[in-house]
Amino acid sequence: MGSLDLADGIDFAAEFDDDTENAGWTGGCFLFARHAENITIEGHGTIYGQGDKVFYDDDADGGLHECPKNVRTPAWERPRTTFFEDVENLTVRDVTFRDAAFWTLHMAGCRHVIVDGVRILNDVRGANNDGIDPDTCQDVTITNCIVKGGDDAIVVKNTPPMAAKYGACENIVISNCVLYSHDSALKVGTETANEIRHVVLSDCVFRDCSRGVGIWVRDGATIEDIHVHHVSGNTRHYADCPQREFAPRWWGKGEPIFISATPRVTPSSPLPGVIRDVTFDHIFMTCESGVFIAGEENAVIENVDISDLHLTQRVQGTQKPNLFDEQPSVHGVYEHDIPAVYVRHGRDVTVSGVVRREGEFLGFPLVETESSERVNVELRER
């Protein structure tokens, strides 16, 4: 059991400065290793983070009980369950992590990593309780896992402090997982201080996620060679609580696929970066939004191929389909029709498959493009 008392935790960030907003390099951690080799955590026991004592429902969404929960402990004091930095040959197998108060399994600058048969059972309305975060890692396999949480289930990222030390994040394979999240099942980005490349996700189920796969570039790097295939499940648009200062919104409004290259509110780079060479195939999703691909004039998203796409656009909960969500960015959240496919500043984008639209979705255009080149969308309605 991990303590919530800062005095009991390990200050894993003592060796570097926090140079990004909201990076969460405070709060310490419970299990820690740095500059080590051959570490294994395995067995059928449970590692309990006491997050259930941190989060509480303040009824900020008017009784819907869908928005992010509030916290009794300030966000900067919540500990990670783990932090492993620069570990070679790291294995985490068969363990159950429960009720993380902040990120659960954070691996930074690690190489030759196996995560297999792990259960992460966090509060599905808890903010910042990510499941598995390969941050600036190389050669990682994540297989046969069940991950539940309020924040992203699996996040492949490249945070500035780690990117400065360890370079690119690459060679990540994710397969045979069941992922629940009130954010993304798989997120690539948002923190993109160096390259992210060679990421494959296959044979997974996404359940009740705000987004299926989200790919963000914000900090000037390149994201490339990302491939997702054979995925089924659903995505949801949950209620927010924008009047509250802490965690006012989920990121995502039910998009099965989300690809975004745009500046942050306060740009950390002259250009957002590059996204290119991305494929999706055999995607079967019931969703409350559509495929969203949006770059900028100086950050065109290139060479995206989506095939064998099977979407059912259906309202599943309490929210109307009427918002585009580009957080964190200069665009933010804004009202918009919800087509099955939307492309802005894309080049060489191909989408083919089948879509079924129900209820309010029938009143929206099937496809919408803006300022794009060579976009070919072939969707058969059923």
C-alpha positions as CSV (number, residue, x, y, z in Angstrom):
1,M,0.0,0.0,0.0
2,G,1.4,3.4,-1.1
3,S,1.2,6.2,1.4
4,L,-0.5,9.5,0.5
5,D,1.8,11.4,2.9
6,L,4.5,13.4,1.0
7,A,7.0,12.7,3.8
8,D,6.8,9.0,3.0
9,G,7.2,9.3,-0.7
10,I,10.4,9.4,-2.9
11,D,11.2,12.7,-4.6
12,F,11.9,11.2,-8.0
13,A,12.2,14.6,-9.6
14,A,15.0,15.9,-7.5
15,E,17.6,15.5,-10.3
16,F,15.8,17.7,-12.9
17,D,13.7,20.8,-13.3
18,D,10.1,20.9,-14.4
19,D,10.1,22.9,-17.6
20,T,6.5,22.3,-18.8
21,E,3.2,23.4,-17.5
22,N,1.1,20.8,-15.7
23,A,3.8,18.1,-16.2
24,G,3.1,16.7,-12.7
25,W,6.7,16.3,-11.7
26,T,5.8,16.7,-8.0
27,G,4.1,14.5,-5.5
28,G,6.8,11.8,-5.3
29,C,6.2,8.1,-5.9
30,F,5.9,4.8,-4.1
31,L,7.9,2.3,-6.1
32,F,11.1,3.8,-7.6
33,A,14.2,2.8,-9.6
34,R,16.7,5.0,-11.5
35,H,19.8,4.0,-13.6
36,A,19.3,0.3,-13.0
37,E,19.2,-3.1,-14.8
38,N,17.2,-6.3,-14.6
39,I,14.2,-5.3,-12.4
40,T,11.1,-7.5,-12.2
41,I,7.8,-6.9,-10.4
42,E,5.7,-10.0,-10.7
43,G,3.2,-12.2,-8.8
44,H,-0.6,-12.2,-8.2
45,G,-0.7,-9.6,-5.4
46,T,-2.1,-6.1,-5.4
47,I,-0.4,-2.8,-5.2
48,Y,-2.9,-0.3,-3.7
49,G,-2.4,3.5,-4.2
50,Q,-5.2,4.7,-1.9
51,G,-6.7,6.9,-4.7
52,D,-10.2,6.1,-3.4
53,K,-9.3,8.3,-0.4
54,V,-8.3,11.2,-2.7
55,F,-11.2,11.4,-5.2
56,Y,-14.7,12.4,-4.3
57,D,-17.9,13.2,-6.2
58,D,-18.9,16.8,-5.6
59,D,-21.9,16.5,-7.9
60,A,-20.4,19.2,-10.2
61,D,-22.3,18.0,-13.3
62,G,-25.7,18.4,-11.7
63,G,-26.4,14.8,-10.8
64,L,-25.2,13.0,-13.9
65,H,-22.2,11.6,-12.0
66,E,-20.1,11.5,-15.2
67,C,-17.6,14.4,-14.9
68,P,-14.1,14.1,-13.3
69,K,-14.2,13.7,-9.6
70,N,-12.8,16.4,-7.3
71,V,-9.7,15.8,-5.1
72,R,-9.2,16.1,-1.4
73,T,-5.4,16.3,-1.9
74,P,-4.0,19.0,-4.1
75,A,-3.0,17.7,-7.5
76,W,0.7,18.6,-6.9
77,E,0.7,16.4,-3.8
78,R,-0.7,13.2,-5.2
79,P,2.0,10.5,-5.6
80,R,2.6,8.2,-8.6
81,T,2.3,4.6,-7.8
82,T,5.6,3.9,-9.7
83,F,8.4,5.8,-11.4
84,F,11.1,3.9,-13.2
85,E,13.8,5.9,-15.0
86,D,16.6,4.6,-17.2
87,V,16.0,1.0,-16.4
88,E,17.2,-1.7,-18.8
89,N,15.3,-5.0,-18.9
90,L,12.2,-4.0,-16.9
91,T,9.5,-6.6,-16.5
92,V,6.1,-6.1,-14.8
93,R,4.0,-9.3,-14.9
94,D,0.7,-10.5,-13.5
95,V,0.4,-7.8,-10.8
96,T,-2.8,-5.9,-10.0
97,F,-2.5,-2.1,-9.4
98,R,-5.6,-0.6,-7.8
99,D,-6.7,2.9,-7.0
100,A,-3.8,5.0,-8.2
101,A,-3.9,8.5,-6.9
102,F,-1.8,9.8,-9.9
103,W,-0.1,7.9,-12.8
104,T,0.1,4.2,-12.2
105,L,3.0,2.6,-14.2
106,H,5.3,5.4,-15.4
107,M,8.4,4.2,-17.2
108,A,10.8,7.0,-18.4
109,G,13.8,6.4,-20.6
110,C,13.6,2.7,-20.1
111,R,14.7,0.0,-22.6
112,H,13.7,-3.6,-23.2
113,V,10.4,-3.4,-21.2
114,I,7.8,-6.2,-20.9
115,V,4.4,-5.5,-19.3
116,D,2.3,-8.7,-19.4
117,G,-0.9,-9.8,-17.8
118,V,-1.2,-6.7,-15.6
119,R,-4.5,-5.5,-14.2
120,I,-4.9,-1.8,-13.5
121,L,-8.2,-1.1,-11.7
122,N,-8.4,2.7,-11.1
123,D,-11.4,5.0,-10.5
124,V,-13.0,5.6,-14.0
125,R,-13.7,9.2,-13.0
126,G,-10.3,9.9,-11.4
127,A,-8.2,12.7,-13.0
128,N,-4.5,12.0,-13.8
129,N,-4.7,8.3,-12.9
130,D,-3.1,7.1,-16.2
131,G,-2.6,3.4,-16.6
132,I,0.7,2.7,-18.4
133,D,3.0,5.6,-19.5
134,P,6.0,4.6,-21.7
135,D,7.7,8.0,-21.7
136,T,10.7,8.3,-23.9
137,C,11.2,4.5,-23.9
138,Q,12.5,2.1,-26.5
139,D,11.6,-1.5,-27.2
140,V,8.5,-2.0,-25.1
141,T,5.8,-4.7,-25.3
142,I,2.5,-4.3,-23.5
143,T,0.3,-7.4,-23.8
144,N,-2.7,-9.2,-22.2
145,C,-3.5,-6.3,-19.9
146,I,-6.8,-5.0,-18.5
147,V,-6.6,-1.2,-17.8
148,K,-9.4,0.9,-16.2
149,G,-9.1,4.5,-15.2
150,G,-10.4,8.0,-15.6
151,D,-7.4,9.2,-17.5
152,D,-5.7,7.6,-20.5
153,A,-5.3,3.9,-20.4
154,I,-2.0,3.8,-22.3
155,V,0.1,6.9,-23.1
156,V,3.1,6.8,-25.4
157,K,4.8,10.2,-24.8
158,N,8.0,12.2,-24.8
159,T,8.1,14.6,-21.9
160,P,10.7,17.4,-22.1
161,P,12.8,16.4,-19.1
162,M,13.0,12.8,-20.3
163,A,13.5,13.7,-24.0
164,A,16.5,15.9,-23.1
165,K,18.1,12.8,-21.5
166,Y,17.0,9.9,-23.6
167,G,15.9,11.1,-27.1
168,A,13.2,9.4,-29.1
169,C,10.3,7.2,-27.9
170,E,10.1,4.3,-30.3
171,N,9.4,0.6,-30.9
172,I,6.3,0.2,-28.8
173,V,4.0,-2.8,-29.4
174,I,0.6,-3.1,-27.6
175,S,-1.7,-6.1,-28.1
176,N,-4.5,-8.2,-26.6
177,C,-5.6,-5.6,-24.1
178,V,-9.0,-4.4,-22.8
179,L,-8.9,-0.7,-22.2
180,Y,-11.4,1.4,-20.3
181,S,-10.9,5.2,-20.0
182,H,-12.8,8.4,-19.7
183,D,-10.0,9.8,-21.9
184,S,-8.1,7.9,-24.6
185,A,-7.7,4.1,-24.7
186,L,-4.4,4.8,-26.5
187,K,-2.9,8.3,-26.6
188,V,0.3,9.1,-28.5
189,G,1.5,12.6,-27.4
190,T,0.4,15.2,-26.2
191,E,3.9,15.8,-24.8
192,T,6.1,15.6,-27.9
193,A,9.5,17.1,-27.1
194,N,11.3,14.5,-29.3
195,E,10.4,11.9,-31.9
196,I,7.7,9.2,-31.4
197,R,7.8,6.5,-34.0
198,H,7.2,2.8,-34.7
199,V,4.1,2.2,-32.5
200,V,1.7,-0.7,-33.2
201,L,-1.5,-1.5,-31.4
202,S,-3.5,-4.5,-32.4
203,D,-6.3,-6.9,-31.3
204,C,-7.6,-4.8,-28.5
205,V,-11.1,-3.8,-27.1
206,F,-11.9,-0.3,-26.1
207,R,-14.8,0.1,-23.7
208,D,-16.6,3.4,-22.7
209,C,-13.7,5.6,-23.6
210,S,-13.9,9.3,-24.4
211,R,-11.6,8.6,-27.3
212,G,-10.3,5.5,-29.0
213,V,-6.9,6.4,-30.3
214,G,-5.7,10.0,-30.0
215,I,-2.5,11.2,-31.7
216,W,-1.3,14.7,-30.7
217,V,1.7,16.7,-31.6
218,R,2.2,20.0,-29.8
219,D,5.9,20.6,-29.0
220,G,7.7,20.6,-32.4
221,A,8.6,16.9,-32.8
222,T,7.6,14.3,-35.4
223,I,5.2,11.5,-34.8
224,E,5.4,8.8,-37.5
225,D,4.9,5.2,-38.4
226,I,1.9,4.6,-36.1
227,H,-0.3,1.6,-36.9
228,V,-3.5,0.5,-35.3
229,H,-5.5,-2.6,-36.4
230,H,-8.2,-5.0,-35.3
231,V,-9.9,-2.9,-32.6
232,S,-13.5,-3.1,-31.4
233,G,-15.6,-1.3,-28.8
234,N,-17.2,2.0,-28.1
235,T,-16.5,5.6,-27.3
236,R,-18.6,8.0,-25.2
237,H,-19.2,11.7,-24.7
238,Y,-19.4,12.3,-20.9
239,A,-20.7,15.3,-19.0
240,D,-18.2,18.0,-18.0
241,C,-18.2,20.5,-15.2
242,P,-16.6,23.7,-16.8
243,Q,-17.6,25.8,-13.8
244,R,-15.1,24.0,-11.6
245,E,-11.4,25.0,-11.6
246,F,-10.0,21.5,-11.0
247,A,-10.4,19.1,-13.9
248,P,-13.4,20.9,-15.6
249,R,-13.5,18.8,-18.7
250,W,-12.6,15.3,-20.1
251,W,-10.5,15.4,-23.2
252,G,-12.6,13.8,-25.9
253,K,-16.2,13.8,-27.0
254,G,-16.5,10.3,-28.3
255,E,-14.1,10.2,-31.2
256,P,-13.0,6.8,-32.3
257,I,-9.9,8.2,-34.1
258,F,-8.4,11.6,-33.3
259,I,-5.3,13.1,-34.9
260,S,-4.3,16.6,-34.1
261,A,-1.4,18.9,-34.9
262,T,-2.0,22.4,-33.5
263,P,-0.4,24.9,-31.1
264,R,-0.9,24.8,-27.4
265,V,-2.7,27.8,-25.8
266,T,0.8,29.1,-25.0
267,P,2.9,27.6,-27.8
268,S,6.1,25.9,-26.6
269,S,7.4,25.7,-30.1
270,P,7.2,27.9,-33.2
271,L,5.5,24.9,-35.0
272,P,3.4,22.2,-33.4
273,G,5.3,19.4,-35.2
274,V,4.7,16.7,-37.8
275,I,2.3,13.7,-38.0
276,R,2.8,11.4,-40.9
277,D,2.5,7.8,-42.0
278,V,-0.4,6.6,-39.9
279,T,-2.6,3.6,-40.7
280,F,-5.8,2.2,-39.2
281,D,-7.6,-1.0,-40.4
282,H,-10.4,-3.2,-39.2
283,I,-11.8,-0.8,-36.7
284,F,-15.3,-1.6,-35.4
285,M,-16.6,1.1,-33.1
286,T,-19.9,2.5,-31.8
287,C,-19.2,6.2,-31.2
288,E,-20.7,9.5,-30.2
289,S,-18.5,11.5,-32.5
290,G,-16.5,10.8,-35.7
291,V,-13.0,10.5,-37.2
292,F,-11.3,13.8,-36.5
293,I,-8.1,14.7,-38.4
294,A,-7.0,18.4,-38.0
295,G,-3.7,20.1,-38.6
296,E,-2.7,23.7,-39.4
297,E,-1.3,25.5,-42.4
298,N,2.2,25.1,-41.0
299,A,1.5,21.6,-39.6
300,V,-0.2,19.6,-42.3
301,I,-1.1,16.0,-41.3
302,E,0.3,13.7,-44.1
303,N,-0.2,10.2,-45.4
304,V,-3.1,8.8,-43.2
305,D,-4.8,5.6,-44.4
306,I,-7.9,4.3,-42.7
307,S,-9.4,1.2,-44.2
308,D,-12.1,-1.4,-43.2
309,L,-13.6,1.2,-40.9
310,H,-17.0,0.2,-39.4
311,L,-18.6,3.0,-37.4
312,T,-22.0,3.2,-35.8
313,Q,-22.7,6.9,-34.7
314,R,-25.2,6.6,-31.9
315,V,-25.9,8.6,-28.8
316,Q,-25.3,6.3,-25.9
317,G,-25.6,8.6,-22.9
318,T,-26.6,12.0,-21.7
319,Q,-24.8,14.4,-24.1
320,K,-25.8,15.8,-27.5
321,P,-23.3,15.4,-30.3
322,N,-22.4,19.1,-30.9
323,L,-18.8,19.7,-29.8
324,F,-15.3,19.5,-31.3
325,D,-12.6,19.2,-28.7
326,E,-9.0,20.1,-29.6
327,Q,-7.7,20.5,-26.0
328,P,-5.0,21.5,-25.1
329,S,-4.8,24.0,-28.0
330,V,-5.6,27.5,-29.2
331,H,-8.9,26.1,-30.5
332,G,-10.1,24.5,-27.2
333,V,-13.7,23.1,-27.2
334,Y,-16.3,24.6,-29.6
335,E,-19.6,23.9,-31.1
336,H,-19.6,22.1,-34.5
337,D,-21.6,19.6,-36.5
338,I,-20.4,16.0,-36.1
339,P,-19.7,14.4,-39.5
340,A,-18.5,10.8,-39.8
341,V,-15.1,12.1,-41.1
342,Y,-13.6,15.6,-40.6
343,V,-10.3,16.6,-42.2
344,R,-8.6,20.0,-41.8
345,H,-5.1,20.7,-43.3
346,G,-4.6,17.1,-44.3
347,R,-2.7,15.7,-47.3
348,D,-2.9,12.3,-48.8
349,V,-5.7,11.1,-46.5
350,T,-7.7,8.0,-47.4
351,V,-10.7,6.7,-45.5
352,S,-12.8,3.7,-46.6
353,G,-15.5,1.6,-44.9
354,V,-19.0,1.5,-43.7
355,V,-20.9,3.9,-41.4
356,R,-24.4,3.7,-39.8
357,R,-25.8,7.0,-38.5
358,E,-28.7,7.2,-36.1
359,G,-30.8,9.9,-34.6
360,E,-29.2,13.3,-34.5
361,F,-26.3,12.2,-36.5
362,L,-28.5,11.9,-39.6
363,G,-28.7,15.7,-39.7
364,F,-24.9,16.2,-40.1
365,P,-22.8,16.0,-43.2
366,L,-21.2,12.7,-43.8
367,V,-17.8,14.1,-44.7
368,E,-16.3,17.6,-44.1
369,T,-12.9,18.8,-45.4
370,E,-11.2,22.1,-45.0
371,S,-7.9,23.3,-46.6
372,S,-6.8,19.8,-47.5
373,E,-5.2,18.1,-50.5
374,R,-5.8,14.7,-52.0
375,V,-8.4,13.5,-49.5
376,N,-10.4,10.4,-50.6
377,V,-13.3,9.3,-48.4
378,E,-15.4,6.3,-49.5
379,L,-18.0,5.5,-46.9
380,R,-20.9,3.3,-47.6
381,E,-23.9,4.1,-45.4
382,R,-26.0,1.3,-44.0
